[in-house]
Amino acid sequence: MKEAAIAVQVEELPGGGFLATSDELPGLVAQGRTLAETLEIAQDVARKLVESYIEHGSPLPTDRARGL
C-alpha cells in the first residue's frame, strides 16, 4: 500500500493527552497520552478508514487519501 500525507489537527486536552482529527479524512479521530502515540494511532485509523472505503466501493474523500 502506498503512503500519502493527510493534514491532521492535534489539540492538547485539558485533562491530559492529545486528540487528533482530520478535515481531509472524515471519521479520523485518535486520542493518546503523548503526541507521538496520538499520531501513531491516527495513522492506523487513517489506513483502516481508507481500507473500508475501498472495501465498500465508496469514493475516497480526498485525492491525498487515495495514496494510502
C-alpha positions, 0 to 999 in steps of 0.5 A: 500500500502506498503512503500519502500525507493527510493534514491532521489537527492535534489539540492538547486536552485539558485533562491530559493527552492529545486528540487528533482529527482530520478535515481531509479524512472524515471519521479520523479521530485518535486520542493518546497520552503523548503526541507521538502515540496520538499520531501513531494511532491516527495513522492506523485509523487513517489506513483502516478508514481508507481500507473500508472505503475501498472495501465498500466501493465508496469514493475516497474523500480526498485525492491525498487519501487515495495514496494510502 
